[in-house]
Amino acid sequence: MYNVAWVDNEKCIAQKGCRLCIMYCPEADTIMLDATTQKAIVIEPRCKGCDLCKVVCSTHNAITMFPVDPTTGKVIKGGEAGEAAALGQAYAG
């Protein structure tokens, strides 16, 4: 089982210029700025679950990691996240 990031719009302050999660995500075009809400959004199929976005957002705690069901590929919102993938694991091909 692996994890993906999820952004809580109530806590996200990207519209104020934060955007650290977007800048620090090692996977291109995974965390983007939603033009409508001016909040960060995660493109779930691209997320490798490395947890770096959650670390850089620790002041506002707007990012939560949720597990993905390995058989259906659906995010289990409210599920307990497993261990974060190390960058080597996340990018091992």
C-alpha positions in Angstrom: 0.0 0.0 0.0 1.2 3.5 -0.8 0.1 7.0 0.2 -0.8 10.1 -1.7 -1.0 13.7 -0.5 -4.3 15.6 0.0 -4.6 19.3 0.6 -7.2 20.8 3.1 -8.5 24.0 1.4 -9.5 25.4 4.7 -5.8 25.4 5.9 -4.0 26.0 2.7 -2.6 29.6 2.3 -1.3 29.3 -1.2 -3.4 32.3 -2.2 -1.2 34.4 0.1 1.9 33.3 -1.6 3.1 30.3 0.4 3.2 27.5 -2.3 6.1 25.7 -0.6 4.5 22.3 -1.4 4.4 23.2 -5.1 8.1 24.3 -5.1 9.5 21.4 -3.1 7.6 18.5 -4.7 10.2 16.4 -6.5 7.7 15.1 -9.1 6.9 17.7 -11.7 3.3 18.8 -12.1 2.1 16.8 -9.1 1.1 19.7 -6.8 -0.4 22.6 -8.8 -2.1 25.9 -8.0 -5.9 25.7 -8.7 -6.6 28.8 -10.7 -10.2 29.0 -9.4 -9.6 28.6 -5.7 -5.9 29.8 -5.6 -5.2 26.8 -3.4 -2.7 23.9 -3.9 -4.2 20.7 -5.4 -2.6 17.3 -5.8 -2.8 15.4 -9.0 -3.2 12.0 -7.3 -2.0 9.7 -10.1 1.3 11.5 -10.1 1.9 11.6 -6.4 4.6 9.1 -5.2 3.9 9.5 -1.5 7.3 10.8 -0.5 5.8 13.0 2.2 8.0 16.0 1.4 5.1 18.3 0.8 3.7 17.4 4.3 7.0 18.2 5.8 7.3 21.7 4.2 3.7 22.4 5.2 4.2 21.6 8.8 3.4 25.1 10.0 -0.1 25.1 8.6 -0.7 21.3 8.5 -2.8 21.6 5.3 -1.5 18.4 3.8 -2.4 14.9 4.9 -1.2 11.6 3.5 -3.9 9.0 2.8 -3.4 5.4 1.7 -4.4 4.1 -1.7 -6.2 0.8 -2.1 -3.8 -1.3 -4.2 -6.5 -3.2 -5.9 -8.9 -0.4 -6.8 -6.4 2.5 -6.9 -8.8 4.7 -4.9 -7.7 7.0 -2.1 -9.0 5.9 1.3 -9.9 9.3 2.8 -9.7 9.0 6.6 -7.6 5.9 6.4 -4.4 5.7 8.3 -1.4 6.4 6.1 1.3 3.8 5.9 5.0 4.4 6.1 6.2 7.2 3.7 8.1 6.1 0.7 11.8 7.1 0.8 12.8 9.1 -2.2 14.8 6.1 -3.5 11.7 3.9 -3.2 9.4 6.4 -4.8 11.6 6.9 -7.8 12.8 3.3 -8.3 11.0 3.0 -11.6 
